[in-house]
Amino acid sequence: MTSVTSLGIFLLLFISRYHNAEAAHSTRYPIGGLFNSKTFPSSEQAFENIVNLGATKAYYGRVIHSQVDDSYSTALEICEHTSDNKGIVALIDARPMGDICDYTCMICNSLNITYLTLGWEPPLTLGTDLFSFSYHPPPDMISKAIATLIKKLQWDKFTIFYEDDTSFVRLQEVINTWPYTSDQILYSKLNPDEDNLETFKHVFKVAHMSYHVLDCDAKNILKYMREIVQVDNSTQYQQSFILTALDAYTVRLDDIDELLANVSTMHLTTANDVNWKDMDMSGIVIRLETALAADALNHLEKALRSMGVAEDIDNPPALCFKDAKIDYLNTAWPKGDDLRKALIKTTTKGFTGNIQFNEFGQRINFRLHYSKLNNVSEFIHVGYWDSKTDMITDEREVKERSSTSKSVIRVASKVGKPYFDVVQVNGTTTFRGYAVDLMQHIYDHMVKNNLINKDLRYEFYRVNGDLYGNPIAGTKKWDGLIGDLIEHNAELAICDITISSDRNAVVDFSHPFMSLGISLVIKEPVPVEPDKFSFMNPLSLDVWLYLATAYIIVSFVLLICARMSPDDWVNPHPCNQNPENLQNIWSLYNCMWLTMGSIMTQGCDILPRAAASRWVTGMWWFFALIVTASYTANMSTFVSASRRSNEIKEAKDLLEQNSIAYGTVDNASTYQFFEKTNDTVYKKLWAVMKSAKPTVFTTSNEEGVNRVQQSKGKYAFFMESSQLEYAMQRDCDLKMVGSKLDSKDYGIAMPKNSPYKNAIDAAIIALQASGTLLKLKKTWWEEMDIEKKCQKNDDDEEDNGSLQMKNTSGIFIVLAVGGGLGLIVAVIDFLLYANKICVTEKVTFKEALLSEWRASLDPRALQRLAAPPRSAAPSTASASPSREREQSRAVSVLRAATSFINFDEIY
């Protein structure tokens, strides 16, 4: 009896609980979760855990695991699971669908059953399928975020690695917004099941691409990164990647120790969310699909609660095919539209951030997290992208993951003073120069300001061939410094390397550390010894000789004519009408004085009277007029010509001559300037240089300077002004001509996407501001390796157009000589006159000399005695007969000469 009673009580309790469960289910909404073999097990597990957390939810649900993958068979399976009053009001579909609304989607929309898809690619009919909601953000918005990230990273060109054509849907905004004026995007397809080494080799080594968008399934990222490292182990310096998979941040890249590239990605979820522990999901790698499934359940829960708890829920229809459209309308769930509106109005926060939909069932107002790979190969959150503003906001700074990955920075350079030189000291090779000191200053600044790891060191090496770098014909490779950077043999290149567009296309350059331009250098002309008698140059020597001869002849002719013409014999005393003697003033002295005064354009105080002498004088005046005018004109021309020089004053003067050859360094930046210039003058200069035989191009600046020095003024050289200034400080024979042809800069070259660029730029700017760069240049240009400074003397300065003393000193010499001769003649005349006084006045020669000296040189006396006073009676002693005869002969000769030359007469 007791056992029967106990059994009855148990049955009553069982029946009561069964009825309570049925009543609870009748007030909660049934939902389903559709999964298959292509979905993640964690998604199915998360669905079950959330559904089974408690009986207080507004829904109850069950997992529908399809055993087939095709759309039609899946729809038949769902029909079986929802028949016999097992219908559902919402279906969460985790299957990776394409852009189509398959049978299951169509049936749900036809029966007003909410269809919640988790796939990345929403159906094309999403806008018209009123009951479909896509919890994955629209691919065009994801693409827009990646395009914004590319702009933020300042990529100038990039590659898109893709696995299938769906990448073009996911990256449509990236492709469409890329400027047409920029380099074209390189597309390269990857095969997840095969080897892709040749593909990566072509992109890295041949195309020399530095930036890449990797659009692939997250599970294949590790495979591709291993292949990338095999192809290019220097990913630190050149390669930068954006991973488009929103699950990419969950991939463990720390397994690839050699990977040093910069890697960025965007994602909806965050790692190690503590809320997963409440769902018994701790220790499981949460993929985006799993997070979306959890968010869909939570969002659906909130929407259903907003609808209120119904006393009795109409049984939703089975999700099966119908014979006609009217059948779908007749069996549609009546509250389906209410649930659709509730989902649109409901906003919640989930594992993927803000969950909000527009009227077309698309996610809006969400954020994407922005993460970068750090130096220990972990993705670090650095900011976020907001769909409302299309802007990336940085929340923290992460150093370039490769900035401390190497222990030694290899710095390449080429030999060329003063930038870089190799010297042997006690058998040890050392490097010295401006570049070496510049690198040391930059390194010190970077270490001091924690811009690089303090354990990082640098070392210089000399590039093979001492070449700047030029493209190798027939390939996409470069030689020299640029080639070493492209091949990652060096991290930096420091020397007198010019920043140009061609070089900047394959490598990066730092902030300029020196500005300069192209200048022309020639050999300083050998200074010509100044001609002291340059005033003689307007007339040639034979003209001067003929002029002197004509002067003498005309003087004698005038003398003869004046002596022969009666009219030139005049009465010395006009008051005496019958003079005994006539006077002729035209002695040889006066004739030469007249001709001299005429040729000197000074005139004369005596003039001829007779017709013959006047005719001769007139002809002489005419002759003197022509000669004087010709001399004056030639003198002016000569002075002007002497100021004009045949030296080259500027580059275009080279085109007006053919005696001076000119060239530059072969295939260097100056060579390329002339080759690509649009300036007419420079084009002509380039044509002459290109056609010159033998070649006018050199292999280095040093060779060009040496050629200028040895050419004796027959070769000019175009080179950078900074290098020319250095050479001019050491060779006084060099001369810079004209102004700079262009403006350019020197910079430190480095591979594309170098981790040191920002730090080096900051260091150079700081060194410029502190004056260190200027001081460093002065040290190496004006102090180091210089034996004798070239200083410009005042004598070498150009005059202001006036005649210099060095050209007119001959005039002063003539004046001095003439003045000296006149003084000598005056002394002789003075002595002769004193002797005459001595004879006529019967005084001693000394007395006569002193008397005349005192009387003549007294500036206060304007008159003097005709004869000096006698100091003693004249001697009465008779002279000897021989002395009297000698005196009589001398007197006769003097009288004859006096009567002919007439020294005593002025008029």
Sequence and secondary structure as in RCSB ss.txt:
>XXXX:A:sequence
MTSVTSLGIFLLLFISRYHNAEAAHSTRYPIGGLFNSKTFPSSEQAFENIVNLGATKAYYGRVIHSQVDDSYSTA
LEICEHTSDNKGIVALIDARPMGDICDYTCMICNSLNITYLTLGWEPPLTLGTDLFSFSYHPPPDMISKAIATLI
KKLQWDKFTIFYEDDTSFVRLQEVINTWPYTSDQILYSKLNPDEDNLETFKHVFKVAHMSYHVLDCDAKNILKYM
REIVQVDNSTQYQQSFILTALDAYTVRLDDIDELLANVSTMHLTTANDVNWKDMDMSGIVIRLETALAADALNHL
EKALRSMGVAEDIDNPPALCFKDAKIDYLNTAWPKGDDLRKALIKTTTKGFTGNIQFNEFGQRINFRLHYSKLNN
VSEFIHVGYWDSKTDMITDEREVKERSSTSKSVIRVASKVGKPYFDVVQVNGTTTFRGYAVDLMQHIYDHMVKNN
LINKDLRYEFYRVNGDLYGNPIAGTKKWDGLIGDLIEHNAELAICDITISSDRNAVVDFSHPFMSLGISLVIKEP
VPVEPDKFSFMNPLSLDVWLYLATAYIIVSFVLLICARMSPDDWVNPHPCNQNPENLQNIWSLYNCMWLTMGSIM
TQGCDILPRAAASRWVTGMWWFFALIVTASYTANMSTFVSASRRSNEIKEAKDLLEQNSIAYGTVDNASTYQFFE
KTNDTVYKKLWAVMKSAKPTVFTTSNEEGVNRVQQSKGKYAFFMESSQLEYAMQRDCDLKMVGSKLDSKDYGIAM
PKNSPYKNAIDAAIIALQASGTLLKLKKTWWEEMDIEKKCQKNDDDEEDNGSLQMKNTSGIFIVLAVGGGLGLIV
AVIDFLLYANKICVTEKVTFKEALLSEWRASLDPRALQRLAAPPRSAAPSTASASPSREREQSRAVSVLRAATSF
INFDEIY
>XXXX:A:secstr
 HHHHHHHHHHHHHHHHHHHHHHHHHTSEEEEEEE TTS HHHHHHHHHHHTS TTSSEEEEEEE S  SHHHHH
HHHHHHHTTT   SEEEE S   SS  HHHHHHHHTT EEEE  SS  TTTTT TTEEE S  HHHHHHHHHHHH
HHHT SS EEEESSTTHHHHTHHHHHHS TTS   EEEE  TTS  HHHHHIIIIIS   EEEEES GGGHHHHH
HHHHHH TTHHHH EEEE  TTGGGS GGG TT   EEEEEESS TT GGGGGGT TTS   HHHHHHHHHHHHH
HHHHHHT   SS          SSHHHHHHHS TTHHHHHHHHHH  EEETTEEE B TTS B S EEEEEEE T
TS EEEEEEEETTTTEEEE S    TTTTS SEEEEEE  BTTTBEEEEETTEEEEESHHHHHHHHHHHHHHHTT
SS TT EEEEEE TTS    B TTSS B HHHHHHHTTS SEE SS B  HHHHTTEEE S SEEE EEEEEE  
      TTGGGTTS HHHHHHHHHHHHHHHHHHHHHHHH GGG B S TT SS S  B    HHHHHHHHHHHHT
T   S    SHHHHHHHHHHHHHHHHHHHHHHHHHHHHHHHHHS  S  SGGGGGG SS EEE BTTSHHHHHHH
H   HHHHHHHHHHHH SS   BSSHHHHHHHHHHTTTSEEEEEEHHHHHHHHTT TTEEEESS S  EEE  EE
ETT TTHHHHHHHHHHHHHHTHHHHHHHHHHHTTT SS     GGGS   SS  HHHHHHHHHHHHHHHHHHHHH
HHHHHHHHHHHHHHHTT  HHHHHHHHHHHHS TT S   SS   SS        HHHHHHHHHHHHHHHHHHHH
H TT   
